[in-house]
Amino acid sequence: MKIIHAQTVLTEDVLEELKKKTGEGATKDALAKAVEHYLQCPYTDADMLEKRLEEYIRKKSR
């Protein structure tokens, strides 16, 4: 596995909110946790989200 250094620009407010939501005090830890969550979360997959919405609509239509 190759590790790279990545950077981004965030406002202080956004960074503080991210730290609060992740429960991390350090910027790099909060960003790493957020990225990991995003990659694993089924709701970030467009196809999966579309399928869940269709299922929800079908259930509500009954």
Kinemage of the C-alpha trace (Angstrom):
@kinemage 1
@onewidth
@group {chain A} dominant
@subgroup {mainchain}
@vectorlist {calphas} color= white
{ca met a 1} P 0.000 0.000 0.000
{ca lys a 2} L 1.340 3.396 -0.968
{ca ile a 3} L 0.619 6.298 1.383
{ca ile a 4} L 0.320 9.825 0.015
{ca his a 5} L -0.107 13.232 1.602
{ca ala a 6} L -3.306 15.067 0.592
{ca gln a 7} L -4.423 18.602 1.361
{ca thr a 8} L -7.663 20.544 1.211
{ca val a 9} L -8.962 23.979 2.098
{ca leu a 10} L -11.686 24.228 4.765
{ca thr a 11} L -13.124 27.079 6.768
{ca glu a 12} L -12.430 27.036 10.492
{ca asp a 13} L -16.142 26.490 11.168
{ca val a 14} L -16.305 23.438 8.920
{ca leu a 15} L -13.171 21.965 10.463
{ca glu a 16} L -14.468 22.480 14.003
{ca glu a 17} L -17.792 20.856 13.091
{ca leu a 18} L -15.934 17.913 11.530
{ca lys a 19} L -13.832 17.472 14.659
{ca lys a 20} L -16.962 17.591 16.810
{ca lys a 21} L -18.821 15.040 14.668
{ca thr a 22} L -15.881 12.644 14.463
{ca gly a 23} L -14.929 13.063 18.109
{ca glu a 24} L -11.325 13.750 17.106
{ca gly a 25} L -9.234 16.659 18.336
{ca ala a 26} L -6.561 16.575 15.664
{ca thr a 27} L -7.304 17.751 12.126
{ca lys a 28} L -5.587 14.813 10.440
{ca asp a 29} L -7.457 12.300 12.609
{ca ala a 30} L -10.817 13.965 11.967
{ca leu a 31} L -10.201 14.031 8.213
{ca ala a 32} L -9.005 10.421 8.158
{ca lys a 33} L -12.055 9.264 10.107
{ca ala a 34} L -14.430 11.208 7.840
{ca val a 35} L -12.868 9.829 4.669
{ca glu a 36} L -12.944 6.268 6.018
{ca his a 37} L -16.607 6.663 6.938
{ca tyr a 38} L -17.438 8.089 3.515
{ca leu a 39} L -15.770 5.182 1.741
{ca gln a 40} L -17.552 2.571 3.856
{ca cys a 41} L -20.998 4.188 4.122
{ca pro a 42} L -23.569 2.542 1.814
{ca tyr a 43} L -25.462 5.834 1.502
{ca thr a 44} L -22.579 7.441 -0.403
{ca asp a 45} L -22.962 4.917 -3.220
{ca ala a 46} L -25.349 6.523 -5.711
{ca asp a 47} L -26.747 3.177 -6.891
{ca met a 48} L -27.359 1.988 -3.341
{ca leu a 49} L -29.076 5.238 -2.382
{ca glu a 50} L -31.273 5.082 -5.476
{ca lys a 51} L -32.270 1.486 -4.680
{ca arg a 52} L -33.109 2.393 -1.073
{ca leu a 53} L -35.221 5.348 -2.189
{ca glu a 54} L -37.101 3.180 -4.695
{ca glu a 55} L -37.738 0.578 -1.995
{ca tyr a 56} L -38.977 3.259 0.397
{ca ile a 57} L -41.336 4.677 -2.240
{ca arg a 58} L -42.688 1.192 -3.037
{ca lys a 59} L -43.398 0.542 0.645
{ca lys a 60} L -45.129 3.911 1.051
{ca ser a 61} L -47.266 3.273 -2.052
{ca arg a 62} L -48.787 0.088 -0.609
